[in-house]
């Protein structure tokens, strides 16, 4: 008897005795913490009076089965006296007297905290914590369900991959907290027009995905894509500053067949990459040729890694001429790939893939080292002491220890820093503070800096005034038509004049005709580079040219015509 009293009073598990009509007869512990009612309140109360309507039928069946001799276990939901719901796990056993069930013994366990934890874990597994949108896993699972339902061709789905153009610039300008705030606002706007469950998801970073029913046809799909872009046109406010954004969207349409969710998402992602390559701020549907392009790009990237190891890359050099004297005053190092099967591959076919994959960094270091080594070797053989120009990629320029790497290469090769010129693009100078620091470090060790393809990018003379730049290279697109297009002629003349006012030298690239040479000379352009002087040459032919032209005029010197009016 003492043991029963101890179990009744000290048991950590709550249990209740319920009669055949479902009324409480006794409870071993004070129930007020659990349900808000005292023992006396619950004496004679129907158990079902506490049960949430969603659990009424389940509870009734459990009690009937228990009174018929079964032991039962069930999760049910009850309502606290104050009105909130509680999740309980109920185990029931029949109370038997003289072989007859006279009531029910119910063991009661509060599982609300456990249920909340499970729900939280489920939420974290399937939803994005910041925006509250479904995440990649949820979206993929829901997409697969939709694809399975549309296998017979009765449905037509469009999967859209979207990311924010130049989102890194927002993070760099305002900080990550403001970047997150922008993503929240984007999610809110998109949710207004994509409000079906599972229709919109945040995949990762600044990338969102949508699954659209496009069974109404292409016009309806285009209208919905236009709507997705239009809803983001109004500026977003970050820290009181209006910020305009654009987005790129890649779309893959499913028309039936065995394709799974992963495959269609891959096609949408390919289309997105193509949009970004084509200038962003647009949408594009996936087409069959994209699969070939993507495979070709992966193949090139793999072959380039092997090519670096197998030393298949080589440098060509294009001479640069002084327009006044006609002498060779420099040369630009240009990479080529001597592919074992395809022969000589021009850079336009592999440099974009190298930049995208990151191979451009070790490749760029090899170019820099080889150009310095070769120039030093030529100098030691008595060739003219002239600088070699090497293009820096954006990834190289972004590296933390660029100056250290350049200094190490100069030290290893023995080339004096003044005989190395590094060419950067205008876009690299947009982060003026970082660019200024990096360029100052490079010029401090004696290296010269020039701006390549001038006029096609940032084009602000403000940064020219504030950065340690020695020379501008006028892009070939302006030089090509200076005698056919008055606008190009005016631009070239203006660049030369303003650069000279800033004490900068000017070199024109892509010079191919005598008329172009006359125009550049008449406007006092300092130097030129192009097929009129010489095409790019391999190292052996470059050496021969340097030896032949040493101390002799390499470029025909024509009388300078009066500049007069640009025509």
N, C-alpha and C positions, 0 to 999 in steps of 0.2 A: 504493500500500500504506500509506503514511504517513497519507493522508487517511482510509482505512478505519479505521486504528488510532485516529486522533483522534476520529472519529465514535463508535467503539465505547466509548472511555474517557471522553469528555467530553460526550456527548449528554445534554441535560437530561431527555430522555424515556427511561424504562426500556423495554427490550425483551428478549425471551427467544426462544431457539430451541428448538422442541419437535419431537420426532420423530413419526413416523406413529402410534405407539402412545400419544401424548399425554404422553410423559415429557420433563422438562426436560433439555436438553443443555447449554445455556449461558445465562447472564444477564449483561448488560453492566454492571450496577451492583449493589452490595451490597444484597440484598433484606431485610436484617434489620430496617431501620427500617419497612419496609412490612408485612412478614408475620411478622417475628420469627424466621425461619429464615435461616441463613447460606447462601452459595453452595454450600458442600460439602454442607450438609443437603439442599439441593434438587436436587443433581445426581442424575438418575435418578428423581426423585420424579414421580409422576403429577400432572399439572396438576389433575385432578379431585379430588385429595386435599385441595386447598385450598378447593375450591368449596363454598359453602353448598348444602344440599339443595334449596333453592328455585330455584337456578340450574343444577342438574345437567343437566337436559334441554336447556335453552337452549345451554349450553356444548357439549354433545355435537353438536347440530345445526350449530353454528357451525364446529366443527372438521371435520365431514364435508364441509360446503360448501366450506371453504377447501382441503381436500385434493382436491376436485374442480375447483379452479382459480378459485374466487371470492374476492374480497376482502370481508371482513365487518367489521361494527362492532356491538358489543353492550355494554349495561350489565349487569354481573353482580355478585353478592355473594360475597365469599370470607371465610374465617374466619382471623383472626390466630392465631398460636401460643398466645396467652394466652386465646383464646376469644371475643373480641369480633368483630363483623362489620365489613367494610370494603367500600365501594362502589367498583368499578373500571369504567373504560371501556376495553374491549379492541378494538383494531383488528388484524385478522389478514390476512396475505398468504401465499400458498403459496411454499415454497422449491422452485425448479425446477432439476433437473439432468437433462440429456439428455431434455427434454420430459416429465419425470415429476416429480410432486410428492413430494419426499423428506421433507418436514417442513413446519413452520409457523413463520413469523416473527410474533410477537405483540408489539404495542406496548401498553404498560400505563400507564394514567393513573389516579391516585387522585382520585376525585371525591367523597369522603366529606364534605369541608368544604362543597363546593358543594351537595351534596344536603341537608345540614343547613340551609344558608342558605335553599334553596328551600322546605324543609319549614317553616322558621321563618316565612318570608314567607307561606306558605299558612296557617299556624296563625294568624298575626296578622290575615290577611284574613277568616278564618272563625270565630275563637274569641275570646271575651272574655278579655283578658289577666289580669284580676284573679280572676275566679271559675273560669276554665277552661271555662265553659259555651259552647255555640255562640252566635254573635252574630246580629244581625238578618239579615245576608246569608245565613249558613248556614241559619237558620230559614226564611227566605223561599224559598230554593232547595229545601230538603227538603219544605216545605209544597207547593210547586208540583208536585214529583214525586208526592206523595200525592194531590193533586187530580187530576192527569192519570190516575192509576191508578183513581180513583173516578168518572170521568166517566160510566160506564154506570149509576151509581146503586147499584153493589154495595157501596160503602162510605159511611159517614156519619162526618164529622169535625167536631170542635168546636175552634175556635181561641180560646184564652183570653188576654186581656191583663190583667196584674195589676200594681198598684203599691202601695207601702207608704204607708199613710195618715200624714200629718204627718211625713214623713221629714226635711223641712227642719228640723223642731224638734230631731231627733236630732243633725243636723250642727251646729246652732246651740248645742246644750247640751253636746255632748261633743267636737266637732271632726270634721273630715272623715275622719281616720284611723279613728276609732271608727265613723263612718258606713260606711266601707268594710268594717270588721270585721263590722258587722251584716249587710251585704249578703252577705258570704261565708257567714255562718251561715245566712242565709235560703236561699241557693243549696244549701247542704249538706242542709238539712232537706227542701227540695223534691225534691232528687235522690233521696232515699230512696224516694219514692213515684212519681216520674217518671223512671224509669231507662232507658227505651228510647232508642236513639240519635236525636237530633234532636227528642225529645219536649219538652224544656225548653230555653229559651234566655234569656240576658240581653239585652234589647233596648238599653237605655241608662239611665243614672242608676239609679233605684230601680224600673225597670219590667222585668218578666219576662214571657215568653210561653210557652204550652204548646200542644201539638197533641194532642188526645185522640181515640182511636177510640171513638165513641159509638154504634156500630151495635147495641149491646144495648138501646138505648132511653133515654128521658128519665130514668128512675129511676136507671139506672147512671151517667149523666152527672151528675145531682145528687149522687149518692153520692161521685163522684170530686171534685167541686167542694167538697163539705163536707169531704172528707179534706184537700184542699189548704189550706183555711182552718184546720182543726183542728190540722194539724201545726205551725202557727205560734202556737198559743195559749200554750204554755209560754213563760215569760219568757226573754229573751236576756240574757246577762251582758256588760256593757260596763264595763270598768274596775272590776269588783267590784260594780257596781250592776245589779240586775235591771231590765230594760226590757221592758214589754209593748207589743206592736205589734198593729195590725189591718191588713188589706189589703182592697182593692177589686178586684173581678174583673169584666171585661166579656167576654161570650161570644158568638161568632157560629158558628152551626151550618151546615155545608155538606151539602146533600142531593142533590147532582148538579147538572149544568148547566154553563154556560160560564164561571162566575165564576173569576177567577184569584186567586193568592195575595195580591196587593196589595189587591184589592177586599175579600176576606174579612177581612184584617187591619184594614182601615179600618172595617168593621162592628163588629169586636171593640173597637176603640178608641172608637167612638161609644158602645157599651154601657158601657164603662169610665167615660167622661165622665158618663154619666147616673147611674151608681152614685155617683160623687163628688158630683154635684149633689144627690142625694137623701139625703146624710148619711154615705156611706162605710160601711166594715165590712160589706160584703155582696157578692153577685154577682148579675148580671142578664144575661139573654139578649137579644140584639139583636132589635128588632121593627121593622116597616116604618115606623112613625111617627117613629122616630129620624132617618131620612134626611131627612124633612120638617123636623124641628126643627133639625137641623144646617144645612140649606140656609137656613132662615129666619134662623138666627143669623148666618150669613155675610152674608146680604143686608142685615140690619139694621146690621151692623158697617160694611159698605161705604156704606150710605146715611147713617150717622152721620158718617162722614168728610166726605162731601159736605155734610151739613147744617151742620157746623161752618164750613166754608168759605163756604156760602151764607147763613149767619146765620139758620138756621131755628129755633134754640133761643130760648126766652124764659123769664123768671122770673115765677112767681106768688108771692104773699106771704100767709102766714097770720098774723094778729095773735095776740099773746100778752097775756093780761090779768092784772092784779093782782087776786087773789081778794078782798082786803079792800076796795079802793076801786073796783074795776070799770074802772079806767083801762087803756088800751093801753100796755104798758110795753116791748114788743118785737115783733119779727116774724121769722118763719122764711122764708128764701128757698127756694123749691121749683122745680126745673127742669121745664119742659114742652117738648115738641117739636111745633112746628107743621109737620107733614109736608105737603108740597104736594099729596099725593093722599089721605092717610088722615085729614087734619085733626089735631086735638090728640091727641098720643100721651102717655099717662100714663107716669111714670118706671118703674113696675114692668115695663113691656114692653121697655124698652131699657137700663136701668141695668145689669142682670146681664151683658148682652152687652158693654157698654162696659167693665165691670170686667175681664172675661175677656180682652178684646183689648188693653187698655191705653189705649183712647181716653178712659177716665175721667180721666186726668191732665190733658190739655189741656182737656177738658170742665169738670173741676173748677176749673181756673184761670180759665176764662171765667166760671163761676158766681160765683166769689169776686170777680173784678174788677167784674162787672156789678152785683152786690149792693151793693158798696161805692160804686160810682159813683152808683147810684140813690138810696141812702140819703143821700149827700152832697147830691145835687140837691134832695131833699125838704127837707133841713135848711135849705138856702139859700133855699128858697121859703117858709120860716117854719113848716114842719111840726114836730111834736114831735121833740126830739132823743132818739131811742131806738135801742138796738142792733139790728142785723140778725144773725140766726143763719145760719150756713152749715155744711152737713155736709161733713166731710172723708172721703174714701174711704181704705181701707187703703193703696192704692198711693200716694196723695198723702202720707199720714202717714209712709210709709216713705222718701220722698225725702230726699236728704241736705240740700238747702238749702231746706227748707220755710219756715223762719223768714225767710230772705232774700227769698223770693218773696212772702210775705205783707207784709213790710215795704215791698217795692217797689210792690205794688199799693196799699197805704195811702198811700204817698207820691205815686203818680201820680194817685189819685182825690181826695186831700186829706181823706179821712175820718180823724177822730181814732180811734186804736186802741181806745179804751174803747167805741166804738159798733160794734165787731165782736165777735161771739162765734162761736167755732169749736166745732162739735159732733163729738165722737168717740165710737166705740163701745167697749164694755168690752173686747172682744177685742184692741183696739189697745194696751191697757196691760199685756198679759201679759209682754212684755219690759220689766220695770219700769225697769231701768237706762236703756235707750234712751228709753222714754216719758218718764221723769222729766226727762232732759236736754232733750228736744225741747219738752216743755210748759213747762219753766222758761224756755227761750229765748223762747217765744211770750208768756208772761205778763210777761217782762222788758220787752218792747216795748209792753205795755199791753193786749194782747188777752185777752179772757176765754175760759175753757174750760168746756164742759159735757159731761156724759156722756149720750149719747142712748140710748133704748130700755133704760133701766136695769132690771135684774132678769132679762134674757133671756140674759145671757152669763156673763162671768167672775164677777160678783157677789161681790166680796170687799171688805169695808170696810177691809181692810188697805191696799190701794192708794189708796183715797180719802183715807186719813189721810196718806199719804206723797207724793201728787201734788198739784200746784197746780191744783185743780179748784174752780170756784165754784158749780156748779149741777148737779143731777141732773134728768133728765127721765124720769118714770115711764112705762114702756111702755104703749101703749093697750090691750094684751091684758089687763092687770090692771085698768085703769080701767073697761073695758067692762062687766064683770060684778060690780062691787063691791056691787051690791044683790041679786044672785042667788047669788053664790058667797062664803060666809063666808071661805074661804081667801084669795081675792083681796082682800077687804076688810081682812083681817088683814095681808096683805103690804103693801098700800098704806099702812096706818096705821103699820106698823113702819118702812117706808122713810122716811116723813116724820119720824118721831120720831128715828130714828138719824141721819139727815142733819142735822137741826137740832142735835143734840148735837155733830156735827162741824163746826158753823158753816157748813153748806152750804144754799143755797137749793134749793127743790124746785118743779118745774113738772110738771103732769100733762098728757099729750097724749091726744087722742082723746076729749075731753069733749063729750058730745052731749046730756045731759039735765039738767034742773033738779035732780033727785035726786042726780046725781053731783056737781054744783056744791055742794049742801048738805053732802054727805059730806066733800068736800075742804076746805071752809071750816071745818067742825066739827073737823077734825083739823089745822087751821092750815097747810094746804098754801099755798105762797106765790103760785103763778101757775098759769094753765091755758091750754091751747091746744086748739081743736077746733071742730066745727061749731056748738056751742051759742053760741059767740062770733061766729064767722064762718068760712065755708069759705075755702079759698085763693082769692085774687083776683089778677087781672092788675094791672099797675102803675097803670093809669088808675083802676081801681076802688079800689085800695089808697089812692091819693092822695086820692080823694074821701072815703073813710072816715076817713083821718087828719085831713082838713080839717074834716069834720063833727064828729068826736069830740074835736078839740083842746080841751083844758081842760074837757071834759065827761065824765061817766061813760058809758063805752061798754057796760058789762056791768051788767045788773040786780043791785042789791045787796040780798040777802035777809038777814033776821035770822039770825045764826049760832046753830045748835042746839047744845046741849051734846053734847060728844063721847060721853060715857058709854061703854057697852060696844059694841065693834064688832059689828055684826049684818048 
